[in-house]
Amino acid sequence: MLWKGFLVCAALLALAECKAARSVGHEPRKFPDGFLFGTATASYQIEGAWDKDGKSPNIWDHMTHSDPCLIKDCSNGDVADDSYHLYKRDVEMMRELGIDYYRFSMSWTRLMPTSFSDYINPAGVEFYNNYINEMMKYNITPMVTLYHWDLPQKLQEMGGWTNPNIVDWYADYARTVYSLFGDRVKFWITMNEPNIVCYNGYGDTSMAPRLNLKGVAEYLCAKNLLMAHAKAWHIYDEEFRSTQGGTVSITLSSTWFEPEDKNNEDHVQAAEDSNQFDWGQYAHPIFSESGGFPPEMVKNIGAKSAAQGFARSRLPEFTEEEKAYVRGTSDYFGLNHYSSKLAYRNESAYGYHEAPSFFDDTDTVSYNLEEWKIGESDFVKVTPWGFYNILTKIRKDYNNPSVYITENGFATLGGLEDEDRITYYRSYLAAMLDAIDEGSDIKAYTAWSIMDNFEWMQGYTERFGLYEVDYSDPARPRTPRKSAFVYKEIVRTRTLDFDYEPDTTVMTIDEGH
Ligand SMILES: *[C@@H]1O[C@H](CO)[C@@H](O)[C@H](O)[C@H]1NC(C)=O
C-alpha cells in the first residue's frame, strides 16, 4: 500500500514541512513506556434521553427544537446513541479496544436541572455513577469533561458566557461535580474547545447559541470562560486536591496555520497571528510566562478598535491580578487537533473579512489545499506535518508542558471499510512520535471517537466513529469498523505498525479487560 502521506508531502513546496511525513517508513515504532491510549465522546452527542428523569433543556436541545431543520439532516440529539440506556455496551466497546481511559462529558442540566446547586438530580447522579463504576470494574480510567458545549438554556437567557456571573455559576457546578464523583474521577477537563464555544457560538452562527455578535461577544465570552476555568481549577486545588489527588486541565481546539511562503515576513507574521487568535487566545493566558491574551491579539484588536471609533478596545483585557489568577491553572496541556491551513497577508487581505469581527481582527487570509484531501470526505484535510508543527511550537513556546492529546480523528460518510481513517490515524500518530523523539512531553492520545455520534450542525452525516452506529435501528447497534481493529492492535502492542492487516471477522475482549 502506498502511504498517502507521501503524496501530501510531495504536494508541498516547503521541504521542512515534509519532515514528519518523510520520517515515516514501514518500520514499526514503539510508543514510550507509560504512554496512554483512550477514546472520547461528549454528553449531547451520545446520551440522548434529552428530557428523561428530570433533565432540563440545554442550548442544543433548545436550538434544535426551535428550528427543527437547522441541522444538516434535520436531526437532533434527542436520542443520539442512546448511551443513557446503552452505557454497558459503551463500556464493552472500551474493553474490546483495550483502552486505558475513556474521555466523556457530563451534562450540566442532567445533574443540576435548575442550573444551580440548590437541587441535585438523583437520576443524573445515578447515571454517571453507573457509567463510571462500570468502567472502573474493568480498569478503564474515567476522564471527565465538565463542559462540552451544552450550557443550560436558562443561563443562556441570562447572557450565557457574556455574563461575568457565569464564573460563579460554573464554579458552583464544578464544585458539585468534584464532590459527587471525585472519589473515583482523577482526570478532569474543565472546558472543551473554548474557541468553538466563543467564536462559533457568540461571534458566528455555526454553533449554538448562534448569536453572531461579531467582534465583541466572542471576546467577552473568552475572558469569562477563562476566568471560570481558572476558578474551577483553584477550587479543585484548594478544596479537593489534597484528599482526591487528581488533576484538572483544559482542552483547546487547534488548527495549525502554516505561512504560505516561509520566506515572506508578512506571511510568517500572518500565520503567527492566526495561531495566536485560534488557540494562543486560550493557551497564552494559562501557559505563557507573562499571562493575559497574546500580544498579537492585544495589538491587532486595540489598533482596529481605535481606527473603527470605539471608545476602548473590544478585547476585554485581564488586569494584572486576573492574569496571575489564570496563569498556571492547568495541570497539563489538553490538545484537540485535526487539521491545518495556509495563511498569508497582503493588500488583497485588506477588507477581505466583514468588520468588526474575529477574522478581520486576525487580518489574515487562510485556506487549505485540495491535495490534502483523501477519500470521499471533505471534512478533515490530512496534514500530519501540522500536528508535528503545533506540538513542537507548544514545546518551545510554553516550556515543554505535559501534553494530553484529548481528540484527534477523521470523518467519513460511513461504512465499515474505513481505510482513509486508518491512513489518517497512522500518519498523525507517526507525526506525534516524531515530536516525542525531539523531546515533546506527550503523555496520552485520544481517538475521536469511539463511535459515530451527533456531529453538531452536521447531524449524523459526518461519521467519526471507530464503531459504526445504525441510526435507523431504535436499538442503535454499534459495529466495529476496520479502524477499530487497527486501533485495538496499536493499543495492545503499544506499537505503530503500518503494515498490520487485521482480521475483521470477529471482535473479542482480550484477557485482562
Ligand atoms: C496576495 O497573495 C495571494 C496568495 O498568494 C495572491 O493570490 C494575490 O495575488 C496577492 N495579492 C496581491 C495584491 O499581492
The ligand as an SDF file (V2000), in Angstrom:
LIG
                    3D

 14 14  0  0  0  0  0  0  0  0999 V2000
   -1.8660   38.1750   -2.2550 C   0  0  0  0  0  0  0  0  0  0  0  0
   -1.4790   36.8270   -2.0600 O   0  0  0  0  0  0  0  0  0  0  0  0
   -2.3220   35.8980   -2.7050 C   0  0  0  0  0  0  0  0  0  0  0  0
   -1.8940   34.4880   -2.2550 C   0  0  0  0  0  0  0  0  0  0  0  0
   -0.5500   34.2840   -2.5280 O   0  0  0  0  0  0  0  0  0  0  0  0
   -2.2430   36.0830   -4.2200 C   0  0  0  0  0  0  0  0  0  0  0  0
   -3.1070   35.1610   -4.8620 O   0  0  0  0  0  0  0  0  0  0  0  0
   -2.6640   37.5090   -4.5340 C   0  0  0  0  0  0  0  0  0  0  0  0
   -2.4620   37.7570   -5.9220 O   0  0  0  0  0  0  0  0  0  0  0  0
   -1.8400   38.5140   -3.7250 C   0  0  0  0  0  0  0  0  0  0  0  0
   -2.3900   39.8510   -3.9420 N   0  0  0  0  0  0  0  0  0  0  0  0
   -1.6480   40.9660   -4.0140 C   0  0  0  0  0  0  0  0  0  0  0  0
   -2.3930   42.2340   -4.2470 C   0  0  0  0  0  0  0  0  0  0  0  0
   -0.4300   40.9420   -3.8730 O   0  0  0  0  0  0  0  0  0  0  0  0
  1  2  1  0
  1 10  1  0
  2  3  1  0
  3  4  1  0
  3  6  1  0
  4  5  1  0
  6  7  1  0
  6  8  1  0
  8  9  1  0
  8 10  1  0
 10 11  1  0
 11 12  1  0
 12 13  1  0
 12 14  2  0
M  END
$$$$
